Amino acid sequence: MHYKEAKGILSAQNGMNMFRGCTHGCIYCDSRSKVYQMNHEFTDIEVKINAPELLEKALMSKRKKCMIGTGSMTDPYVHEEIKLEMTRTLLKIIAKYKFGATIITKSNRILRDLDLIKQINQDSKFVVQMTLTTYDEALCKIVEPRVSTTKERYEVLKMMRDEGIPTVVWISPLLPLINDTLENVAGILKYCVDAQVKGIIWFGAGLTLREGNREYYYQKLDQHFPGLKETYIKKYGNQYELHSDHHDEINRMVHETCEKHGIMHDINQVFEYLHTYEEKKLFKQISLFD
């Protein structure tokens, strides 16, 4: 882990990443790609040490409240966050200025900050986004080795449901010949239905590979699935998008399940929901005798 003074914290779409790099070890991670120009070892987390000051300055200068998002590049609850409490500090600032927020994570460490999540959701809106890829717990520990298992994330979703915190699930990626099965997705959807998630983000069955993450992914295939790399190379070559042969049937099941249970599944609609700030006004009941 090392520190860096950043020049800014919020993107044009009000997203932020206070960390660069990750220690969760997911074998498919796109953030490893060289296109992101990370000039340090991926597991050597870069911390934007001045992120709190930058965020407070940015929120103070905004004329209109909005949703602040984080987690698109690096999980806000990497192992280092336990001691750093950078994510918690930033959530305190968001709560202070009564902005909305949404976090993408695979970690049940988010429960540490449930008090702040509830506070933000009471004043505006907080959406917890969870990535679920692999229903089988043993396989999950291979594909996503140093993060909460799918069942543990499901428990988080249920707790958020009970606290009235809206949730969105990303079913992505589905790795060809590994977890791109109807049985796998059916298990994930069962979790989503039971947890009463607000929406599902679904781009289809498959994954993307490019320079940087392709080499790491193939290394892990050799380690855990001997011979599968050769099948990939023969079938996909150096393609960026690797589509699953089971896409159509899985796609149909995802959309039919969402329709049946009233879960948002139009991607544009879900993203609009994630970016829409909602102010919750509390009205006091006035007594006739006051």
C-alpha positions as CSV (number, residue, x, y, z in Angstrom):
1,M,0.0,0.0,0.0
2,H,1.2,3.5,-0.8
3,Y,-0.2,7.0,-0.8
4,K,-0.7,9.7,-3.4
5,E,-1.9,13.3,-3.4
6,A,-4.7,13.4,-6.0
7,K,-5.8,16.5,-8.0
8,G,-9.4,15.6,-8.0
9,I,-11.9,13.1,-6.6
10,L,-15.2,13.3,-8.5
11,S,-15.7,12.4,-12.2
12,A,-18.0,14.2,-14.5
13,Q,-20.7,11.7,-13.5
14,N,-20.0,12.1,-9.8
15,G,-18.2,8.9,-9.4
16,M,-15.1,8.5,-7.2
17,N,-12.4,6.0,-6.6
18,M,-10.2,6.6,-3.6
19,F,-8.1,3.4,-4.2
20,R,-6.3,2.1,-7.3
21,G,-5.6,-1.6,-7.3
22,C,-7.2,-4.5,-5.4
23,T,-6.4,-7.4,-3.1
24,H,-9.5,-9.5,-3.7
25,G,-7.9,-11.6,-6.3
26,C,-10.9,-12.1,-8.7
27,I,-9.5,-14.0,-11.6
28,Y,-11.4,-12.0,-14.3
29,C,-10.8,-8.5,-13.0
30,D,-10.9,-5.9,-15.9
31,S,-9.2,-3.3,-13.7
32,R,-6.0,-5.2,-14.3
33,S,-6.1,-4.1,-17.9
34,K,-3.1,-2.0,-19.1
35,V,-5.5,0.5,-20.7
36,Y,-6.0,2.0,-17.2
37,Q,-2.3,2.9,-17.0
38,M,-1.7,1.7,-13.5
39,N,2.0,2.3,-12.8
40,H,2.3,0.1,-9.8
41,E,1.7,-3.5,-8.9
42,F,-2.1,-4.2,-8.9
43,T,-2.0,-5.6,-5.3
44,D,0.0,-2.6,-4.0
45,I,-3.1,-0.4,-3.3
46,E,-2.7,3.3,-4.1
47,V,-4.6,5.4,-1.6
48,K,-5.7,8.9,-2.5
49,I,-4.7,10.3,0.9
50,N,-6.3,13.7,0.4
51,A,-9.7,12.2,-0.9
52,P,-11.7,13.5,2.2
53,E,-10.5,17.1,1.7
54,L,-11.2,16.9,-2.1
55,L,-14.7,15.4,-1.6
56,E,-15.7,18.0,1.0
57,K,-14.5,20.8,-1.2
58,A,-16.4,19.3,-4.2
59,L,-19.7,18.8,-2.3
60,M,-19.6,22.3,-0.7
61,S,-19.3,23.8,-4.2
62,K,-22.2,21.9,-5.8
63,R,-25.3,23.9,-6.4
64,K,-27.6,20.8,-6.7
65,K,-27.6,17.6,-4.6
66,C,-26.8,14.4,-6.6
67,M,-25.9,10.8,-6.1
68,I,-22.2,10.1,-5.4
69,G,-21.0,6.7,-6.6
70,T,-18.0,4.6,-5.9
71,G,-16.7,1.1,-6.6
72,S,-16.6,1.0,-10.4
73,M,-12.8,0.5,-10.6
74,T,-11.8,-0.6,-7.1
75,D,-13.9,-2.1,-4.4
76,P,-14.3,0.5,-1.6
77,Y,-14.0,-2.4,0.9
78,V,-10.6,-3.8,0.0
79,H,-8.8,-5.4,3.0
80,E,-6.8,-2.3,3.6
81,E,-10.0,-0.3,4.4
82,I,-10.4,-2.1,7.7
83,K,-7.6,0.0,9.1
84,L,-7.7,3.0,6.8
85,E,-11.4,3.7,7.2
86,M,-11.2,5.9,4.1
87,T,-14.5,4.8,2.8
88,R,-16.2,5.4,6.1
89,T,-14.7,8.9,6.3
90,L,-16.0,9.7,2.8
91,L,-19.5,8.4,3.7
92,K,-19.5,10.7,6.8
93,I,-18.9,13.7,4.5
94,I,-21.6,12.6,2.1
95,A,-24.0,12.2,5.0
96,K,-22.9,15.6,6.4
97,Y,-23.9,17.4,3.2
98,K,-27.0,15.2,2.6
99,F,-26.1,13.9,-0.8
100,G,-27.2,10.5,-2.0
101,A,-24.8,7.6,-2.5
102,T,-24.3,4.2,-4.1
103,I,-21.5,1.7,-3.6
104,I,-20.5,-1.3,-5.7
105,T,-18.9,-4.0,-3.6
106,K,-18.4,-7.8,-3.1
107,S,-17.6,-7.5,0.6
108,N,-19.7,-7.9,3.7
109,R,-17.4,-5.3,5.3
110,I,-19.9,-2.8,4.1
111,L,-22.0,-3.8,7.2
112,R,-19.5,-1.9,9.3
113,D,-20.9,1.3,7.9
114,L,-24.6,0.4,8.1
115,D,-25.2,3.3,10.5
116,L,-24.0,5.8,7.8
117,I,-25.8,4.0,5.1
118,K,-29.1,4.3,7.0
119,Q,-28.4,7.9,7.8
120,I,-27.8,8.8,4.1
121,N,-30.8,6.7,3.0
122,Q,-33.0,8.6,5.5
123,D,-32.1,12.0,4.1
124,S,-31.9,11.0,0.5
125,K,-31.1,7.6,-1.1
126,F,-28.4,5.0,-0.6
127,V,-28.2,2.1,-3.0
128,V,-26.0,-0.9,-2.2
129,Q,-24.8,-2.7,-5.4
130,M,-23.5,-6.2,-5.1
131,T,-21.8,-8.3,-7.7
132,L,-22.9,-12.0,-7.8
133,T,-21.3,-14.3,-10.3
134,T,-21.0,-17.8,-8.8
135,Y,-23.7,-19.6,-6.8
136,D,-21.6,-22.6,-5.9
137,E,-19.5,-21.6,-2.8
138,A,-16.5,-23.8,-3.6
139,L,-16.3,-22.5,-7.1
140,C,-16.8,-18.9,-5.9
141,K,-13.7,-19.3,-3.7
142,I,-11.7,-20.1,-6.8
143,V,-13.1,-17.4,-9.0
144,E,-13.2,-14.7,-6.3
145,P,-10.7,-16.0,-3.7
146,R,-10.2,-13.2,-1.2
147,V,-13.6,-11.6,-0.9
148,S,-16.9,-12.5,0.7
149,T,-18.6,-15.6,-0.8
150,T,-21.8,-15.3,-2.7
151,K,-23.8,-16.6,0.2
152,E,-22.2,-14.0,2.5
153,R,-23.1,-11.3,0.0
154,Y,-26.6,-12.6,-0.1
155,E,-26.8,-12.2,3.7
156,V,-25.8,-8.6,3.2
157,L,-28.6,-8.1,0.7
158,K,-31.1,-9.5,3.1
159,M,-30.0,-7.3,5.9
160,M,-30.3,-4.2,3.6
161,R,-33.8,-5.4,2.6
162,D,-34.7,-5.5,6.3
163,E,-33.3,-2.0,6.9
164,G,-35.2,-0.6,3.9
165,I,-32.0,0.0,1.9
166,P,-32.5,-0.5,-1.9
167,T,-30.1,-2.9,-3.6
168,V,-29.0,-3.7,-7.1
169,V,-27.2,-6.9,-8.2
170,W,-24.7,-7.2,-11.1
171,I,-24.8,-10.7,-12.6
172,S,-21.4,-10.3,-14.3
173,P,-19.3,-11.8,-15.6
174,L,-20.3,-15.3,-16.5
175,L,-17.2,-17.2,-17.5
176,P,-17.6,-19.5,-20.4
177,L,-17.3,-23.2,-19.5
178,I,-17.0,-22.3,-15.8
179,N,-20.1,-20.6,-14.4
180,D,-22.2,-19.9,-17.5
181,T,-24.9,-22.4,-16.7
182,L,-28.6,-22.2,-16.1
183,E,-28.1,-23.8,-12.7
184,N,-25.6,-21.2,-11.6
185,V,-27.8,-18.2,-12.7
186,A,-30.9,-19.8,-11.3
187,G,-29.3,-19.9,-7.9
188,I,-28.2,-16.3,-8.1
189,L,-31.7,-15.2,-9.2
190,K,-33.2,-17.1,-6.2
191,Y,-31.0,-15.1,-3.9
192,C,-32.1,-11.9,-5.7
193,V,-35.8,-12.7,-5.5
194,D,-35.6,-13.6,-1.8
195,A,-33.6,-10.4,-1.0
196,Q,-36.2,-8.4,-2.9
197,V,-33.5,-6.5,-4.9
198,K,-34.6,-3.3,-6.6
199,G,-32.8,-4.1,-9.9
200,I,-30.5,-6.4,-11.8
201,I,-27.8,-5.3,-14.1
202,W,-27.2,-7.9,-16.8
203,F,-25.1,-7.4,-19.9
204,G,-25.2,-11.0,-21.0
205,A,-23.4,-14.3,-20.5
206,G,-19.6,-14.0,-21.1
207,L,-16.7,-11.8,-20.1
208,T,-14.2,-9.3,-21.6
209,L,-10.5,-9.8,-21.8
210,R,-7.8,-7.4,-22.9
211,E,-4.1,-7.0,-22.4
212,G,-3.3,-7.2,-18.7
213,N,-6.3,-9.0,-17.4
214,R,-6.1,-11.7,-20.2
215,E,-2.7,-12.9,-19.0
216,Y,-3.7,-13.0,-15.4
217,Y,-7.0,-14.8,-16.2
218,Y,-5.1,-17.5,-18.3
219,Q,-2.6,-17.9,-15.6
220,K,-5.4,-18.7,-13.2
221,L,-7.1,-21.1,-15.7
222,D,-3.8,-23.1,-15.9
223,Q,-3.7,-23.2,-12.1
224,H,-7.3,-24.2,-11.4
225,F,-8.8,-25.5,-14.7
226,P,-5.9,-27.3,-16.5
227,G,-6.4,-27.4,-20.3
228,L,-9.2,-24.8,-20.4
229,K,-6.8,-22.0,-21.5
230,E,-6.2,-23.9,-24.7
231,T,-9.9,-24.3,-25.3
232,Y,-10.3,-20.5,-24.9
233,I,-7.5,-19.7,-27.2
234,K,-8.9,-22.0,-29.9
235,K,-12.4,-20.8,-29.5
236,Y,-11.9,-17.0,-29.0
237,G,-8.4,-16.1,-30.0
238,N,-7.6,-12.6,-28.8
239,Q,-11.2,-11.4,-28.9
240,Y,-12.2,-8.6,-26.4
241,E,-15.7,-10.0,-25.9
242,L,-16.0,-13.7,-25.1
243,H,-19.7,-14.7,-25.5
244,S,-21.1,-17.8,-23.8
245,D,-22.8,-20.4,-26.0
246,H,-25.6,-20.4,-23.4
247,H,-26.3,-16.7,-23.6
248,D,-29.8,-16.9,-25.2
249,E,-31.3,-19.4,-22.7
250,I,-29.7,-17.6,-19.7
251,N,-30.8,-14.2,-21.0
252,R,-34.4,-15.4,-21.3
253,M,-34.4,-16.8,-17.8
254,V,-33.0,-13.6,-16.3
255,H,-35.6,-11.3,-17.9
256,E,-38.5,-13.7,-17.3
257,T,-37.6,-14.0,-13.6
258,C,-37.3,-10.2,-13.2
259,E,-40.6,-9.6,-15.0
260,K,-42.3,-12.2,-12.7
261,H,-41.0,-10.7,-9.5
262,G,-41.1,-7.0,-10.4
263,I,-37.4,-6.4,-10.5
264,M,-36.0,-3.7,-12.7
265,H,-33.9,-5.2,-15.5
266,D,-33.8,-2.7,-18.3
267,I,-30.2,-1.5,-18.0
268,N,-31.0,2.1,-18.9
269,Q,-33.8,2.2,-16.3
270,V,-31.5,0.8,-13.6
271,F,-28.7,3.2,-14.3
272,E,-31.2,6.1,-14.3
273,Y,-32.4,5.0,-10.9
274,L,-28.8,4.8,-9.6
275,H,-28.1,8.4,-10.8
276,T,-31.4,10.0,-9.6
277,Y,-31.1,11.9,-6.4
278,E,-34.1,11.7,-4.1
279,E,-34.7,14.1,-1.2
280,K,-36.8,12.7,1.6
281,K,-38.6,15.4,3.5
282,L,-39.8,14.7,6.9
283,F,-43.0,16.4,7.9
284,K,-44.0,17.1,11.5
285,Q,-47.6,16.5,12.6
286,I,-49.0,19.8,13.9
287,S,-51.4,19.4,16.8
288,L,-54.6,21.4,16.7
289,F,-53.9,22.5,20.2
290,D,-50.4,23.9,19.5
